[in-house]
């Protein structure tokens, strides 16, 4: 990106603004589709959080099919914007939204609830009995590894074995108005853990070895569950696995029918630290310089957009223009102001361009995205926040 020219062409005003490089987004869409190995790709909305961007990706190819959202109320919001085949990626106890979902499903929509316990099923059954309608469910099974007491993965589903999964599936099958639609096994330790951090080479090498050891055990576990469902004559419509960071390996498994991808479309900072793939950075934000406390140090308005997860410096945004600019280690990215240092001569009122560590979270801090096409501002997309919504 020729940021010097773009800043001249794009009307960056006196407030922080979110910027989308449409050419980079389109390049990422093409590259992600190429790696799908013929599997469907479900879009992770938490990593995008903009209706126009979701529509743009889905309309680009039949490979992209369905959404994975993060709350029940978000699922309703998406259906009202014309989307269907919405998988709620996490269990919910939002009874009011579930009542609407049951009704919409009966009317022909497809909104699927994530479950991993009898408590989840019992709530759906109760809502169905009280209000009618019907529910579709997806069972999530645990994909973490445990070697000699070392836990490699995340704490999500309590369903550790294929037998536990089929036991819950039979319980669902015994309920009135509640149906099984799919299975999900998300290997977060492959998809969401970086393994090529130049500043932590030892850690990265250990993670690389753990990933190599983990991948075949995950594939075997998914295959065992699939076989157990066939043995019990229980049909599912999809088997979901993986994420952006595991697209290449997960999509090669015969059992998996679809892979969920989100962050890869925007390619935030953390995605520079994977060994096996690289996408083009597509989402940026600009901060105006409002102070100059010292020569070569400039203080910008805003910027404390820290990524979620375990705490670490890698979750900070980083300046990318001017290219030599860096955060000041003792201050980092501030709540309402962020100092940077650069040898480039700037002025109060100029803009500094940053990338965030993670993809969709940054959209929660902005109402709109300025879409830049071939270096020029073409249009503006609303974010979820710009649509007046805040789900998490």
C-alpha positions as CSV (number, residue, x, y, z in Angstrom):
1,X,0.0,0.0,0.0
2,X,1.3,3.4,-1.0
3,X,0.1,5.1,2.2
4,X,1.7,8.4,1.4
5,X,-0.5,8.7,-1.8
6,X,-3.6,7.2,-0.1
7,X,-3.5,9.7,2.7
8,X,-3.5,12.5,0.1
9,X,-6.5,10.9,-1.7
10,X,-8.6,9.7,1.2
11,X,-10.3,12.3,3.4
12,X,-8.9,11.2,6.8
13,X,-10.4,13.7,9.2
14,X,-9.5,14.6,12.8
15,X,-10.7,11.3,14.3
16,X,-9.5,7.7,14.2
17,X,-10.9,5.8,11.1
18,X,-11.0,2.2,10.0
19,X,-9.7,1.5,6.5
20,X,-10.3,-1.6,4.2
21,X,-8.0,-2.3,1.3
22,X,-10.5,-3.9,-1.1
23,X,-7.8,-5.2,-3.4
24,X,-6.1,-7.1,-0.5
25,X,-9.5,-8.4,0.6
26,X,-10.3,-9.7,-2.8
27,X,-6.8,-11.3,-3.1
28,X,-7.4,-13.1,0.3
29,X,-10.8,-14.3,-0.8
30,X,-9.3,-15.9,-3.9
31,X,-6.4,-17.5,-2.0
32,X,-8.6,-18.8,0.8
33,X,-10.9,-20.4,-1.8
34,X,-8.0,-22.1,-3.4
35,X,-7.0,-23.8,-0.2
36,X,-10.5,-25.2,0.6
37,X,-9.8,-28.5,-1.2
38,X,-13.4,-28.6,-2.4
39,X,-14.9,-28.1,1.1
40,X,-17.4,-25.4,1.9
41,X,-16.1,-22.5,3.9
42,X,-18.3,-21.1,6.6
43,X,-17.6,-17.4,7.5
44,X,-16.7,-16.6,11.1
45,X,-18.6,-13.4,11.7
46,X,-16.7,-12.5,14.9
47,X,-13.7,-11.8,12.7
48,X,-15.6,-9.6,10.2
49,X,-18.5,-7.8,11.9
50,X,-19.7,-5.9,8.8
51,X,-22.8,-6.9,6.8
52,X,-21.5,-5.6,3.4
53,X,-18.2,-7.4,3.8
54,X,-20.0,-10.7,4.7
55,X,-22.3,-10.3,1.6
56,X,-19.2,-9.5,-0.6
57,X,-17.4,-12.7,0.4
58,X,-20.4,-15.0,0.2
59,X,-21.4,-13.7,-3.2
60,X,-17.8,-14.1,-4.6
61,X,-18.0,-18.0,-4.8
62,X,-20.2,-20.9,-4.0
63,X,-17.3,-22.2,-1.9
64,X,-18.4,-19.7,0.8
65,X,-21.6,-21.0,2.4
66,X,-23.1,-20.2,5.7
67,X,-22.1,-18.2,8.7
68,X,-20.8,-18.9,12.2
69,X,-21.9,-16.2,14.5
70,X,-21.2,-15.7,18.2
71,X,-24.6,-15.0,19.9
72,X,-28.2,-15.8,19.5
73,X,-29.2,-12.2,19.1
74,X,-26.6,-11.8,16.4
75,X,-28.1,-14.8,14.6
76,X,-31.5,-13.0,14.5
77,X,-29.8,-9.8,13.3
78,X,-28.1,-11.7,10.5
79,X,-31.3,-13.5,9.4
80,X,-33.1,-10.1,9.3
81,X,-30.4,-8.9,6.9
82,X,-31.1,-11.8,4.5
83,X,-28.6,-14.4,5.6
84,X,-29.6,-18.1,6.1
85,X,-27.7,-21.1,7.4
86,X,-26.5,-19.4,10.5
87,X,-24.6,-21.6,13.0
88,X,-24.3,-20.0,16.5
89,X,-20.8,-21.0,17.3
90,X,-21.2,-21.0,21.1
91,X,-23.9,-22.3,23.5
92,X,-26.5,-19.8,24.5
93,X,-29.0,-19.4,27.4
94,X,-30.7,-16.3,25.8
95,X,-34.2,-17.6,26.2
96,X,-35.9,-14.6,24.5
97,X,-33.8,-15.0,21.3
98,X,-34.2,-18.8,21.3
99,X,-38.0,-18.3,21.2
100,X,-37.6,-16.3,18.0
101,X,-35.1,-18.7,16.6
102,X,-37.5,-21.7,17.1
103,X,-40.3,-19.8,15.2
104,X,-38.0,-18.7,12.4
105,X,-36.7,-22.3,11.9
106,X,-40.3,-23.5,11.6
107,X,-40.9,-20.9,8.9
108,X,-38.0,-22.3,6.8
109,X,-34.9,-20.6,8.1
110,X,-31.9,-22.5,9.3
111,X,-30.4,-21.3,12.6
112,X,-28.4,-23.9,14.4
113,X,-27.6,-23.9,18.1
114,X,-24.3,-25.2,19.5
115,X,-24.6,-27.7,22.3
116,X,-22.3,-29.9,24.3
117,X,-24.4,-30.9,27.4
118,X,-27.8,-32.1,28.5
119,X,-28.4,-28.7,30.1
120,X,-28.3,-27.1,26.7
121,X,-30.7,-29.6,25.2
122,X,-33.1,-29.4,28.1
123,X,-33.4,-25.6,27.7
124,X,-34.1,-25.9,24.0
125,X,-36.7,-28.6,24.7
126,X,-38.3,-26.4,27.3
127,X,-38.5,-23.4,25.0
128,X,-39.9,-25.5,22.2
129,X,-42.6,-27.0,24.5
130,X,-43.6,-23.5,25.8
131,X,-43.5,-21.7,22.4
132,X,-43.6,-24.2,19.6
133,X,-41.2,-24.1,16.7
134,X,-38.2,-26.2,16.3
135,X,-34.4,-26.2,16.9
136,X,-31.5,-27.5,15.0
137,X,-28.3,-28.4,16.9
138,X,-24.7,-28.9,16.3
139,X,-22.7,-30.9,18.9
140,X,-19.2,-29.6,19.6
141,X,-16.6,-32.1,20.7
142,X,-13.3,-31.4,22.4
143,X,-10.3,-31.3,20.1
144,X,-7.5,-30.6,22.6
145,X,-4.7,-32.9,23.3
146,X,-3.3,-34.0,26.7
147,X,0.1,-35.5,26.8
148,X,1.4,-36.5,30.2
149,X,-0.6,-33.9,31.9
150,X,0.2,-31.1,29.4
151,X,-2.9,-29.6,27.9
152,X,-2.5,-28.5,24.3
153,X,-5.7,-26.8,23.2
154,X,-8.5,-24.7,24.7
155,X,-11.2,-25.3,27.3
156,X,-14.4,-25.6,25.4
157,X,-16.5,-28.7,25.1
158,X,-16.6,-31.3,27.9
159,X,-17.2,-34.1,25.3
160,X,-13.8,-35.8,25.2
161,X,-14.6,-39.1,23.5
162,X,-16.7,-40.2,20.5
163,X,-18.8,-42.3,22.9
164,X,-19.7,-39.2,24.9
165,X,-20.7,-37.4,21.7
166,X,-23.0,-40.2,20.5
167,X,-24.5,-40.4,23.9
168,X,-25.5,-36.8,23.7
169,X,-26.7,-37.2,20.1
170,X,-29.1,-40.0,21.2
171,X,-30.4,-37.8,23.9
172,X,-31.1,-35.1,21.3
173,X,-32.8,-37.6,19.1
174,X,-35.2,-38.5,21.9
175,X,-36.4,-34.9,22.2
176,X,-39.5,-33.4,20.6
177,X,-38.8,-30.6,18.2
178,X,-35.0,-30.7,18.6
179,X,-32.9,-32.1,15.8
180,X,-29.2,-32.8,15.1
181,X,-27.9,-31.0,12.1
182,X,-24.1,-31.1,12.5
183,X,-20.9,-31.8,14.4
184,X,-18.1,-29.5,15.2
185,X,-14.5,-30.2,16.3
186,X,-12.5,-27.0,16.5
187,X,-8.8,-27.5,16.9
188,X,-7.9,-24.2,18.3
189,X,-4.3,-25.3,19.1
190,X,-3.7,-25.6,15.3
191,X,-6.0,-22.8,13.9
192,X,-5.4,-20.1,16.5
193,X,-1.8,-20.5,17.8
194,X,1.0,-18.8,15.9
195,X,4.2,-20.8,15.2
196,X,6.5,-18.4,13.5
197,X,7.3,-15.6,15.9
198,X,10.8,-14.3,15.1
199,X,11.2,-12.9,18.6
200,X,10.2,-16.2,20.3
201,X,12.0,-18.8,18.1
202,X,12.2,-21.5,20.8
203,X,8.5,-21.2,21.7
204,X,7.6,-21.3,18.0
205,X,9.7,-24.4,17.3
206,X,8.0,-26.2,20.3
207,X,4.6,-25.2,19.0
208,X,5.5,-26.4,15.5
209,X,6.4,-29.8,16.9
210,X,3.2,-30.0,19.1
211,X,1.1,-29.1,16.1
212,X,2.7,-31.8,13.9
213,X,2.0,-34.3,16.7
214,X,-1.6,-33.1,17.2
215,X,-2.9,-33.0,13.7
216,X,-3.2,-36.8,13.1
217,X,-4.8,-37.4,16.5
218,X,-7.4,-34.8,15.7
219,X,-8.2,-36.3,12.3
220,X,-8.5,-39.8,13.9
221,X,-10.9,-38.5,16.6
222,X,-13.1,-36.8,14.0
223,X,-13.1,-40.0,11.9
224,X,-14.0,-42.1,14.9
225,X,-17.0,-39.9,15.7
226,X,-18.1,-40.0,12.1
227,X,-17.9,-43.8,12.0
228,X,-19.9,-44.1,15.3
229,X,-22.7,-41.9,13.8
230,X,-22.8,-44.2,10.7
231,X,-22.8,-47.3,12.9
232,X,-25.8,-45.9,14.8
233,X,-27.6,-44.8,11.6
234,X,-27.6,-41.2,12.7
235,X,-27.3,-38.7,9.9
236,X,-25.7,-35.2,10.0
237,X,-25.7,-32.6,7.3
238,X,-22.3,-31.1,8.1
239,X,-19.1,-31.7,10.0
240,X,-17.3,-28.5,10.8
241,X,-13.7,-28.1,11.7
242,X,-10.8,-25.8,11.8
243,X,-10.2,-22.1,11.2
244,X,-8.0,-19.8,9.2
245,X,-4.8,-21.2,10.7
246,X,-5.6,-24.8,10.0
247,X,-7.4,-24.5,6.6
248,X,-4.7,-26.3,4.7
249,X,-4.7,-29.4,7.0
250,X,-8.4,-29.6,8.1
251,X,-9.7,-29.3,4.5
252,X,-7.8,-32.5,3.6
253,X,-9.8,-34.7,6.0
254,X,-12.5,-36.7,4.3
255,X,-14.7,-36.5,7.3
256,X,-14.8,-32.7,7.5
257,X,-17.4,-31.1,5.1
258,X,-16.7,-27.5,5.9
259,X,-14.0,-25.3,7.5
260,X,-14.8,-22.0,9.2
261,X,-12.6,-19.0,8.2
262,X,-12.8,-15.4,9.4
263,X,-9.6,-13.7,10.3
264,X,-7.8,-14.7,7.1
265,X,-9.9,-12.2,5.1
266,X,-8.5,-9.2,7.0
267,X,-5.1,-10.8,7.8
268,X,-4.4,-8.9,11.1
269,X,-1.0,-8.8,12.7
270,X,-1.1,-12.1,14.4
271,X,-1.4,-13.8,11.0
272,X,2.1,-12.7,10.1
273,X,3.3,-15.3,12.5
274,X,2.1,-18.5,10.8
275,X,4.6,-20.7,9.0
276,X,2.4,-22.3,6.3
277,X,0.4,-19.4,4.8
278,X,0.5,-15.6,4.3
279,X,-2.4,-13.4,3.4
280,X,-2.4,-9.7,2.5
281,X,-3.1,-7.2,5.3
282,X,-6.4,-5.7,4.4
283,X,-7.7,-3.9,7.5
284,X,-6.0,-0.8,9.0
285,X,-6.9,2.2,11.1
286,X,-5.6,5.7,11.0
287,X,-5.0,8.0,14.0
288,X,-4.4,11.7,13.7
289,X,-1.4,13.3,15.3
290,X,-2.5,15.8,17.8
291,X,0.7,16.6,19.7
292,X,4.5,16.6,19.3
293,X,6.1,16.3,22.7
294,X,9.6,15.9,21.3
295,X,11.5,15.7,18.1
296,X,10.7,12.4,16.3
297,X,8.0,11.6,18.8
298,X,4.4,12.2,17.8
299,X,1.3,11.6,19.9
300,X,-1.9,10.3,18.1
301,X,-5.5,10.5,19.2
302,X,-6.9,7.1,20.2
303,X,-5.3,3.7,19.6
304,X,-5.8,1.4,22.6
305,X,-7.4,-1.3,20.5
306,X,-5.8,-4.3,22.2
307,X,-6.6,-7.9,21.0
308,X,-8.3,-10.4,23.3
309,X,-6.9,-13.6,24.7
310,X,-3.8,-14.2,26.8
311,X,-2.0,-11.0,27.7
312,X,1.1,-10.2,25.7
313,X,2.8,-7.5,23.6
314,X,1.7,-9.3,20.5
315,X,-1.9,-8.2,21.2
316,X,-1.0,-4.5,20.7
317,X,-1.7,-2.8,17.4
318,X,1.4,-1.6,15.5
319,X,2.1,1.4,13.3
320,X,2.8,0.5,9.6
321,X,3.1,4.0,8.2
322,X,5.5,5.8,8.4
323,X,7.2,2.4,7.9
324,X,9.9,3.0,10.5
325,X,7.5,4.1,13.2
326,X,7.2,2.2,16.4
327,X,5.3,2.3,19.7
328,X,7.1,3.5,22.8
329,X,7.6,0.5,25.0
330,X,6.8,2.2,28.3
331,X,3.4,3.5,27.0
332,X,2.3,1.1,24.2
333,X,-1.1,1.8,22.6
334,X,-3.0,4.2,24.9
335,X,-6.6,4.5,25.9
336,X,-7.1,7.9,24.2
337,X,-3.7,8.8,23.0
338,X,-0.8,6.8,21.5
339,X,2.7,8.2,21.1
340,X,4.9,6.8,18.3
341,X,8.5,7.5,17.3
342,X,9.7,7.9,13.7
343,X,12.5,9.7,11.9
344,X,10.1,10.9,9.3
345,X,9.1,14.5,9.7
346,X,5.4,14.7,10.4
347,X,3.1,17.5,11.5
348,X,0.2,17.9,13.8
349,X,-2.9,16.9,11.8
350,X,-1.1,14.2,9.8
351,X,-2.2,10.6,10.1
352,X,-0.4,7.5,11.2
353,X,-1.6,4.1,9.9
354,X,-1.8,1.1,12.2
355,X,-2.8,-2.6,12.0
356,X,-4.6,-4.4,14.8
357,X,-3.5,-7.7,16.3
358,X,-6.9,-9.4,15.6
359,X,-9.4,-9.1,12.9
360,X,-13.0,-8.4,13.8
361,X,-12.6,-6.9,17.3
362,X,-11.3,-3.6,15.9
363,X,-14.7,-3.2,14.2
364,X,-16.3,-2.8,17.6
365,X,-14.5,0.5,18.0
366,X,-15.7,2.1,14.7
367,X,-19.1,2.8,13.1
368,X,-17.9,2.6,9.5
369,X,-15.1,1.3,7.3
370,X,-13.7,3.4,4.5
371,X,-13.2,1.1,1.5
372,X,-10.1,1.9,-0.5
373,X,-9.9,0.5,-4.1
374,X,-6.7,1.1,-6.1
375,X,-5.7,3.8,-3.7
376,X,-8.9,5.7,-3.8
377,X,-11.8,5.9,-1.4
378,X,-14.8,4.3,-3.1
379,X,-17.5,3.8,-0.5
380,X,-18.2,3.3,3.2
381,X,-19.4,0.1,4.8
382,X,-21.1,0.1,8.2
383,X,-19.8,-2.1,10.9
384,X,-22.1,-3.9,13.4
385,X,-21.5,-0.9,15.7
386,X,-22.5,1.4,12.8
387,X,-25.7,-0.7,12.4
388,X,-26.5,0.2,16.1
389,X,-25.6,-3.3,17.4
390,X,-23.2,-4.6,20.1
391,X,-23.4,-8.3,20.7
392,X,-20.3,-8.9,22.9
